C-alpha cells in the first residue's frame, strides 16, 4: 500500500492482500484468505473470481467448503452509504471517488447537502453527472443548514438498501471498505450491526477494540466511519438525536 504509515498492520501482510501478493509472484494462497474475511482485504468474492479465471482446480476445491460457498454471496449484500456535507466543495470530490471505487459494487451513495453556500452541489453535478443520472449517487439538497444529525436522518429516510454505512465528505475510505462489511455480514448472519477498527494514517495507531472487551455505555470505542447496521434498526430504535450537538455518533451506536 502506498502512502500508509509504516506501523500500519496491513502493510507487508501477504494474507491481507492476497491478489497483490500473487500478482507479485507469490506462488501460494493462504487458506485463511478464503475462510476469514477480516484477514482478506481484497475480499473473498474477488479472490474466488480470480481463482475461477486463473486456477479453476483450486477454485473448485475451495467451493467444496460450505463456509467459502456462503461468503461467495457477499456481492449480494447491498449498502446505502450516507454522506452529509456542508461547504466541502474543495475536498468532497476525493471522498466521493473513494466510495465510487469500492471493490464491492452493490451500493448507492446518498449525499445530503446541509445547505452549503459554496456551490458544492454544482461541483458534484459537474464532476459526477453519469453517476447521478444512473442513481449510483443520490444528491439531496436541504434549503438551509440544519446540522449533521438532521442531514444524516434525511439520508436514512432516502436509503433503499438493507444495510447502512457512513462516510464523511472530508475523509477517503479504502477501496475494500464495503467488502469488509459485506463479508462480516455473511460470516455471522444473526448480527444486525458490524464495525471495524480504524487506522490513524499519521501515527499508524489502530483505534478500536472487540465489542466484548469494553462497556459501550462507559466510553465509545466505535467510530461511525467504520460502523454499519441494518436499515430497519433506525425504524426500531430511532435515528440520530437532532437535539444533540455533541457525541451524536456515540448516542446512535448505543
N, C-alpha and C positions, 0 to 999 in steps of 0.2 A: 504494500500500500504506500502510495506517495503522499507526503505531507502530514503523516501522523507522528505522534511523539514516540521516541524510542522505547518508552516504558509501556506503550500500548500492547496489551497481551495478544492482540490479533496479528501483530507483525511477526514475520518469520514463523508462522504457525501453519504447518503443512496440512493439518486437518481442517483448519478454519477456512482455507481457500483451496479446496482440492482441485478444481478445474484449472486454476492458475498454476498450481504445482505440476499437474500433469502436462500442461502445455509448455512448461519449462523443462520437461524431460523426466520428471519423477515417474518411475515405472510401476507404481502401485497406488492403490486407493484404500485408505483405512476404512474398515467396516463401520466404525462409529460415524463416519461422514454420511452414512445412509440411515443409521439407526438412532442417532442422537442429533436432532435438528439444531440444538443450540451450538453444536460443535461445527456446523457446516454453514458458513456464511454465504456460499454460493446457492444454497438451497437444495434439498433432496430432489425436488422435481427437476431442477435444472441439471443436476448431476446425473439423474437417471436418463434424462433426454440425451445427454452427451454419450452415456454408455450405450443407449439403444442405437445411436447412429454410428458409433465407433467401435464398440466392443459388445456386440449383441449377445454373445455367450455369457459374459459376465452379467449383462443386464437381465437375461432370462433367469439366471441363477439367483440374482438378488430379488427378483419379483416372486420367487417361491416363498419368501419370508412375508408373513402376514403383516408385520409391523411396517415393512417397507411398502407393501401394497397400499396400506392405509395412508401413509404420508404422500403417496402419489396423487392423492386427491386434493392436495393443498392449493392447487391452482384454482379450485372451485370456491375457495373462501373469499368473499368479497368485502371490501372496506369502503367506507366513506371517510376521507381524510379531511378534517376541518381545520382551516387556516384563517384565523381572524387577522385583520391588518388595519393599521391606521398610519397614514403618511409614511409608507415604506417604499415609495416609488423607486428609490435608488438601490434597494437591495432585494426587493421581493422576487425579481426575476430569477435570481440564483436559488432561492428557496423553492420556487415553482419547478424549475428544471430538475432539482434534486428529487422531487416527488415524481415527476413525469418519467424519469429514467429508472424507476424501480424495476428490478428483475421480476417481481410479482406484478402481473398485469391486470388483475381483477380489482379495479378501484375507480372511484371518482374523487376529484379534488374539489371541495367546496370552499371557495374564498368568500369570506364575509368582510366587505369593506365597511369599516365602522365610521363612515362619514369623513373619509380622507379629503383634504383640501389641496393636495399636491399633485393631482392628476394621476393617482395610482391606477384608477380604472382605465383611463386612456392608454397608459403604458402597457397594462396587461392585455388589453384587447389588441394593441398594436403588435405585441410580441407573440401572442398565442391565439391567433384567430381560428386556426384549424381545430385546436383542442376545445375551444369554446363552442364552435359550430357542431362538433361531434358529441358534445356533452361530457367529454372527459373532464373538463373544467366547468364548474357551475359558479358563476360570478354573481354574488348578491350584494347590492349596494344599499346601505342604510342612509337615510336622508340626513341624519345628524349623529354625532358621536355619543354613543350610549354606554360604552365600556365593554371590556373584553368578555365579561360574563354573559351579557345580553347578546353580544355578537356570536359567541360560541353556541348559545342556545338557539339562535336563529339557524345556525348551521346544523344543529341536531334535528331541528324540525324539517330541514330540507333533505336530510340524509335518506338514502334509499337502500343502502347495503345493510347486511345483517350485523356487521361489526364496525365500530367507530375507532378511528385513530386520530391523533392530533399532531399538527406541525405548525411551528411558528414562522412568521414571514421574514424573520431575520436569522434563521438557522438553516443549515443544509443537512438533511438526513442522508445516511449512506444508502447505496442502491439496494441493499438486501434488507432494509428496514421492514417492509411489509412481508417479505418472505419469511423472516424470523417469526413474526406474529402468526402467519398462516400455519406454519408447521407446528408451532406451540399449541394452536387451537386444536389441531388434529391429534396431537400427541396425547392430550387429555380432554376429550370432548365434554366431560362433565363440568369443566370450568367455564365461567361466563365472563372472566376478565383475565388478562395476561399482562405481564410487564417485564422489562429487562433492566439491566444496569446501563449506565452510560459513561462515556469517557470524556474527561476534560482534555481537549486537544492541546492545551498549553502545558499542562503538568504531566499528562499521561495517567493521572489517577483515575481509578474506576470507582464510580459512586453508585451506591445502592447495595441491598443485601436480600437474601431469601426472605419470603414473607413470614416464615415460621421463626425467624431469628429476632423479631422485634415487634413491639406493640405499636401499631399504626396510630392509635389514639395518642400515645405519648410523644410521637415525633414522626414526621414524614420522611420516608426514605425511598419514595417512588416519584419519579419525575413524570409529569404529564406527557412529555415528549417521547417517552418510551412506555406508554400505557395504552392499552386497547381494551375495549369492552363491548359486549353485545348491545345493540341499539335499544333493545327492549328494557334494559336496566334504567335508562333515562325516564321511561314511562313508569316503571315500577317504583323507583326511589326518588325521582326528580332530577332536574338538570342542575346547572350551575346556579348558585345562590346570588341573585342580582343585587342583593342588599350588601354583600361583602365587597370590600375594596382590597383586602389582602388575604393571603392564604386560600385563595379560591380553588386552586388545584387540589390542595390537601383536603379541603372540605368535600369536594366531589368524590375523591378516592375513598374517603371514609364512608 
